Amino acid sequence: MATYWQALWAYRFYLVVLILPILLLPLPILIPDKKVYCGYSIILMALFWSTEALPLAVTALLPIVLFPMMDIMTASKVCLVYFNDTNILFIGGLMVAIAVEHWNLHKRIALQVLLIVGVRPALLMLGFMLVTAFLSMWISNTATTAMMVPIAHAVLQQLHRSPKDQDLEEGRDNPTFQLQEAGPQKEVTRLDNGQVQPVPPGPLKPKSQRDQEQLRFSQGMSLCVCYSASIGGIATLTGTTPNLVLQGQVNELFPKNDNVVNFASWFAFAFPTMIILLLFAWLWLQVLFLGFNFRKNFGIGGQVQEQEKAAFQVIKQQHKQLGPMTFAEIIVTFLFVLLVLLWFTREPGFFLGWGDLAFPDHKGESIVSDGTVAIFISIIMFIVPSKIPGLTQDPGKPGKLKAPPAILSWKTVNEKMPWNVMLLLGGGFALARGSEESGLSAWLGQKLTPLQDLPASAITFILCLLVATFTECTSNVATTTLFLPILASMAQAICLHPLYVMLPCTLAASLAFMLPVATPPNAIVFSFGGLKVTDMARAGLLLNIIGVMVIMLAINSWSYPIFSLHTFPSWANPNTTSQCVAGQANATTPGP
């Protein structure tokens, strides 16, 4: 019997792939309708994504097979969705991020900031969180965490080590790590020569207490890195994939939206949200792992210990090993800053951007997109040499001249580009288009009309909690891909601005703080040891709730003027009805 169950478990993914389509097959057979066919495809893909019976990217390719066979969309229309403007922005943004990572610019930024903030416990934690969050705004959360965790552990190793084991021999406490409460005073005996010697077994208790405090500080440092990586990603449109899913879904479902979600508008909405959430996360982790003695946490009134000096030297030594900035780093920095400036000023909304002035369409709006800018800067990186141009000989071929390599090479991009995520994005956009074409979105909207009796803020709060819970055990990209089309249909049906529910739920998909499997940064810090699942769950539970509350603050305050949430937009009004026009003025005013 044991062998039988072991065989089933070993072949569980094959069984899921074979059995699930058959179990769901009565649905399209009994109700031969395009809406049902599309619903069958979505349910099947959702189950495959949840169980990971197939790789996520492979599941995302199913619409190319299912939609034409079920007469939902033609194959040519489905395939075009997989390579739209949002995917181009994703590729261009990641190419620039790969260049930053390839030339170690991100490490130089991290170490420089850590040298500034110092190594006092609370400030050290804040420094790591600020650096990790900033880097996660531009490069992948996984790469940022993978770089920052070893640095954090190297610093902690120096802080925890007692020089020449003097603490063990002399039985002294390390004031730097008495982070919670002062331990009971040890009894001492004074020798004739005036030296102080602890009475046995006095040293054992302080050492045990110190080890516990050091362990908790290590846990807090590990969690602060992975949490700030997830938090930092929400600040920019390219910071994490769910943000791009939102932009793509809005463009697919509401093609006349006038580019309402762009880099500038997203940054104005999400960056303050990120800062507030990061501050609360720092305070919460400090209280949970360092205790309430803030004077000691900040090192106020204390002397600099040898361990702190050693830890500071570790950071200083790693920074020194990088050497002076190379020509390649200078070029990458310049192009990176230029990219951000072009993104912000292309179509800012509150003044005419360079896109509106230099490349207008017949309506006077920019015909270039954020993806155009990202690809333009990326192409430049393939052209500009990584060293000052000059005549140098090829070491492998004496007598022959060799040109320096470019800032980016295709080999580097091909190795580090997550092509699977691009397919995952495309699959989500295909689902959104299929829901619209089949009429499933309109049908779902009609079924959700009873929700209009609830206050808008209550609807959004419940949905954020639902998404934040769902994303703990499912890919955040898959979560947003599945939820956003449904939320858009619901908003249309109850005359609620679609972005009033889509924006907060997209941010909530990044609140994966409770489980190691929830997101790659969590898994990375968990693999370094020192953490239990209960430690992460305890810290992440309250942080999830704090995150939802901060998101609710953002969507009900400064997001209103940015996205005009006080009115129901004309571009979101369904063609089949004009019911939302009459009540336009108060359509999205949050309920009490």
N, C-alpha and C positions, 0 to 999 in steps of 0.2 A: 504493500500500500504506500509506503514511504517513497519507493522508487517511482510509483505512478504519479504522485503529487510533485515530485521533483522534476519529472519529465514535463508535466504541464507547466510548471513554473519556468523551466528552461526554454520552452517554446511559446511562452505567453504572448510575445509580440507578434509572432506569426499567426497565432490563433485570433488575436484581436483584429489584425488586418483582414483575415478571412471571414470571421464571424460577424463583425459589426455591420458591414455593408448588407449582409444577408438579413440580419435581424431588422434593419431599418427599411428593407425593400418593400414591405407591404404599404408603407406610407405613400410612395409615388404610384404604386400599382392601383391602390384603391381610390386615390384622388388624383386623376390625371390632369394636373394643372401646373402651369409654369411656376407659380408661387410655391407650390409644394415641392416641385423639383429643386428649386433653389434652396428651400428649407432643408431638404434631404442632404444637399451638398454641404450646407453650413453645419448641420448637426454632425455629419460624418467627419468633417475637418476639425470641428471643435473637440470631438472625442479623440481623434488621432493626435491632436496637439496636446490635449490634457494627459494622455497616456504615453505620449512619445513613442508609440508603436512604430512609427516611421520617423525619420529625421524631419525636423520642423520645415526645412526648406523643400523637402520632397512632398510633404503634405500640401505645401503652398502651391505646388504645380497642378494639383487636382482640377482646379477650374478650367485649365486648358483642355482637359479630357472631358470633364462632366458637362460643362456649359454648352459646348457645341452639340454633344450627343443628346442633350435634353432640350435642344432648341431654345435655350435661354439667350445665348449670344453666339455670333459667328466666331470662328476660331481667330480670324484676323483681328476682330475687335478685342477679344480677350488678350491676345498676345501683345497688342499695343499698350495695354494698361501696365504691363510688367516693366516698361522702360519709359516712365513718364518723367515730368520735370522734378518731382520730389526725389525719385531715385537718382537722378542726375545730381541733385544737390547733395544727396547722401554720398555719392562716389567722389565728387569734387571736394567736399569737406573732409572726407577721410583721407584723401591723398595729401592734403595739407597737414593733417594730423600725423600721418605716417612720416612726413618729412621732419616734423618737429621731434618725433620720437626717434627717428633714425639718427639724427645729429645730436641727440642727448640734450636738446635745449630744455626739455621739460625737467630733467634732473638738475640742471643748473639753476633754473627758477626755484625749484623745491629747496635746494640746499641754501640758496641765498636768503630765502624767506626765513628758514629755520635759524640761520645765523643771526637774523635780526631779532626774532622773538625770544631766543634764549631757550634754556632747558628747565626752567622752573615747572613743576608738574602741570599746573593749569595752563600756563602759557605755552608749554610744549605741546599739549593736546590741542590748544587753539591753533598753534602754528601748523601742525600736521593737517588739521581740518581745513584751514584756509587754503593751504597749498593743494591739497587733494581736490577740494571743491573747484578751485580755479582751473586746475588742469583738466578736470572732468568736463568742464564747459566746452573744451575744444578737442580733446582726444578721448579715446574710449575709456569707459569706467574701469574695464578690466585691465587695460594696460597701465592706467594710473595706479590702481591698487597693487598690481604686481610689482611696480617700481617702488612705491612708498612703504609697503610692509617690511621688506628687508632693511630699509633705512631705519624705520622705527625700531625694529628689533636690535639693530646694531647699537643705536643710542641707548635703548633700555638695558642692554647687556652691560654697558659701561656704568650706567646709573646704579645698577643693582650690585655690581661687583665692589667688594670692599678691598681697597688696596692692601696687598700683602696679608689679606685675611685678618687685619687688625681688629675688625669688629668681633670676629669669632674668638680671637685670643683674649681681647680685653673686655669682652662682654658689653660693648657700648652700643647704644641705639644710634641709628642713622636718622637724624632729624628730618632729612629731606623726605623720608617715606613714612613718617608718622602722620598719615594723611587723614585718619579718621578721628580717633580720640587718643589722648596720651595714655600709655599703659601705666600700670601701677609702678610706683617707685621701687627700685631694687634696693635691698639692704646692702650696705657696703662696710668693709672694715678698712681702717687706715693703718698701713704699716709704719714702722719706725722711720723709714726714709721718706714718708709723706705720700707715697703712691697709693692710689685707690684700687682696691681689689674687690671684685664682687664675691658675695658669699655663695658658694655652690648650693643648689643648682641654679642660681640666679640667671646666668646668661641664657639658659635654654628657653625660657619663656619669651624674653624680648626677641630672640632670633626667630622663634616660631611666629610671633606676631609680625615681625618685620617681613618674613617670607610671605605671609598672607597678604600684607599690604602691597608688597611688590607684585604678587600674582594678580591682585585686583587692578593695580595700575597697568600692568601688561594687558589685561583683558580690555580695560577701558581704551587703551591706545589702539589695540587691534580693531575694536568696534568703531572707534572714531574715524579710522581710515576708510573702512568699507561703507559706513553710513554717509560720510561726507562725499564719497565718490558717487553714490546714488543721488544725493541731494544736489550736488553741483551740476549733474547732467541735465536737470530740469531748466536751468537758467537760459540756455540757448536752444535755438531750433535744431541745431545739429548735435547737441550735447548727448542726447540719448534717442534711440530709435522710436519710441512711442510718440515723441513730439513730431517727427516726420510723418508718422502714420496719421496723426491728426490733420496735418496740413494736406496730405494726399487725400484723405477721406473727405475733407471739406471741399477740395477742388473737384473731386469725383461726384459727390452728391449735390453740390451747389455750384455748377460751372459759372454762374454769373455773380459770384461773390466779390468780385473786384479785388482779389488778392488780399482779403482781410487778414489772413494769417501769414505774415512774412517775418523776416528775421528781426526787424526793428520792433514791430508790434508785439511779437512774442517776448522779446527781451524786456520791453517796458513792463509787461505783465508778470513774467516769471522770475526776473532777476531779484526784485524786492522780496518775492515769496521765498526764494532760495536763501537770501540773507537772513530773513527772520527765522526760517526753519533751522538753518545752520546754527544760529545763536541759541535757540531753544535746545537743539540736540547737544550742543557743547555744555550748556548748563545742566541738562539732565544726566549726561554721562559723568560730569564732574561730581554731581551729588551722589550718583549711584556707586561710583568706583573710587572717588577720592574723599568723599565725606563732606561735612558741612563746615569744616575748619578752613574758611577761605583765606585767612591770613597765612596759614601754613601752605595751602595749595599754591598761592601766588608768591610764596617766599618772602613775605613782608617781615622785616625785622630779623631775618635769619642770615647766617653767614653762608657764603658759597662753599659747598663741600667739595672734597677732592673728586667724588664721583661725578658731580655736575661738571667740573672742569674737564674730566676725562671724556664725558659724553659730548661736551661742546667741541673738544678736540677731534672727536670722531667726525662730526659734521664738517668741521673746518678742514680736516685732512681730505675727506671725500671731495669737498669743493676745490681744494688745492690740486687734487689729482686731475681734475678736468682741464686745468691750465687756463690760459687766456682764451677769450672767445675767438673761434676760428672764423675764417672768411665765410664758410658755409653757414655757421650759426648766425652771423650778422645778416646774411642774405635771407635766411629763413625767417628771422625775426622781422625784418623789414616787410617781406611779402605777407607774413601773417598779420601784422598790424594793418597793412594796406587792405587785405581781404576784409578784416573786421570793419574798417572805415567805409569801404565800398558797400558792404552789407547794410550798414546803418544809414547811409546817405542815399541809397538807391531810390527808395520810395518811403520816406519816413512818415508821411501823412500830415504832419503839422507844418511842413514847408515843402516846396517843390524840390525833389531830389534830382540827382544827375540823370537818373533813368527817365524821368518825366521830361527833362529839358533836352537831353541829347538823343534819346531813342523813343519818341512818343508814337502812339498809334493814332488812328483817326479820332479817338476820344481824348487824346492828350495824355494817355496813361503809358507807363513804361512797358515796352515790349521785351525788354531783357528781364531775367528773373535772378533770384539768388543763386540758382544752379548755374546760370551763365557766368556769374562772377567767380564762383568756386572753380569751375572748369578752366576759366581764363587764367587764374592764378596757378592752378595745377599745371597747365601747359607750360607756363613760364618756368616752373621748377624743373621741367624736363629739358629746358634750353640753357638756363644759367649754369655755368661751371661751378663746382664746389670749391675750387681754389682760384686764386688770382691768376688769370691767363698768362702763360709764359711758355717758353720752350724748355721742356724737360725731356730727358731720355727715358726710354722704357727700360726698367731694370732687367726684365726678362729677355730683351732683345737689344743688346748694346749697339749703339750707332743709329738707332731709330728713335724718332721723336714720338712723344705720347701726350695727348691732350688730357687734361684732368676730367674725371667723370662729372656728370651733371648732378645737380642737387638731388634729383630723384631719378631712379632707374626703374624700368618696368619690372625687373626681377624683384626689386624690393617691394614694389606695390603689389605684385602678384602674390608674394609670400604673406603679406600682412593684411591684405584687403579681405574682409569677411563677405565673400560673395554670397554665402548662404543667407545672410541678412537681407541682401538686395532681393533675392527670390522671395523671402518671407514678406517683405514690404509689398512686392508685386502681387503676391497671393491675396493679401488683405485688400488691396485696391480692386482686384478682380471680384472679390466677394461683394464689396460695396457697389460696384457697377452692376453686378448680376442681381443684387437685391433691388436696385432701382429699375432695371430693365424688365424684370419678371413681375414687378408689382408687389413684391413681398414687403418692401419698405412701407408703401402706402397702406397695405393691409395691417401691418403691425401698428402703424400709427393710429388707425381707427380703433383697434382693440385697446389701445392705451389711453383713449380719451377720458375715461373716468378719473385719471390722475390729475386732471385740471382742477379738481376740487381741493387738492392739497396745496399748501404754500410752496412757491417755487424753491425757496431755500431749503425746505424740508425734503423735497424730492432730490435736490442736488446732494444734500448731506447723506441721505440714505444710499444713493448711488455711489458716492465716494467711498463709503464704508464697504459696500459690496465689492467694488473694484479692488480696493486695498486688500481685502481678504482673499479675493480670487487670485490676485497676482502673487501671493505667497507660495502658491503651489503650481503656478502656470507661468509660462513665459510672458513678460510684460508686453512684448510685441503682439503675441497671440491674444492676450487679454484685450488690448485696445482695438485690435483688428475685429474681434468678435462683438465688442460692446458698442463701439462708436456708431456704426450704421443704425443699430436699434435705438440708441439715444437720439440720434438725429430725427428718426421717424417719430419718436415719442414727442420731441420738442415741436415738430411741425403740427402734430395732431392737437396739442394743447396750447398752441399759440405762444410758445416759449422760445426765446431766442436760442437757436441750436448751440451756440457757443457757451451759453450759460450752464449747460450740462456737460458739453463735450470737453471744454477746457479743464474744469476741475477733475473730471474723471481721468483725463490723460495724465495730469500730474499725480493723481492717486495711484496710477499704475506703477509709478516709480517708488512708492512707499513699501518696498520689499525689505523689511528690517528684521523679521522674526525668525526666519529659518535659513540654514546654510544653503539649501537648494534653491532659495528664492531668486537669487541673482549671482552672477559670477564673482563680484567682489566679496560677497558673504562667504562663498565657498573657498576663496583664496585665503582669507584670514583664518577661517576655520581649519584649513589644512596645515597651518603653521603651529597648531596645538595651543594648549592653554585655555581653550574655550570649550564649554559644553553647550549642547543645544538649549538647555534651560537658561544659561547665561544670556544667549542671544535672544531667546524668546522673551525673557523678563525685560531686557532693555528695549527690545523692539516693539513690544505691545503698546507701551505708553507713547513711544515715539510715533507709532502709526496714528494714534488718536490725536497727538499734537499736530502731526502733519495734516490730517483732515481738517482740524480747526483752523490752521494757518491758511490752507487752501480756501476755506469758506470765507475767511477774512479778505483774502485777495479778490475773490470773484464778486464779493458784495461791496467792494470799495473802489480801488483804483482801476479795476478792469472795466468799469462802466464807461468812462470817457474814452478809453483806448479802443474798445470794440463796439461802442454805441449800444450797450446792452439794454438801455432804457426803452428801446423800441423794437418791434418785430421787423426784421429786415425784409425788404421786398424780394431779395434774391432767394430767400428761404420759403417764400409762399408757394404752396403746391399749385400746379397748373389746374388741377381739378376743382379747386374751391377757392373762394376769396374770403373765407370766414375770418381770417386773422387780420384783415385790413381794417375793419371797423374798430376793433379793440387794440389797435397798434400801439397807442401811447403807453398803455399800462401792461403790455404783454409780458414783460420780464421783470417787473418790479417785484422783488422778493417779498414773500408774505411775512407777516409778523412772526 
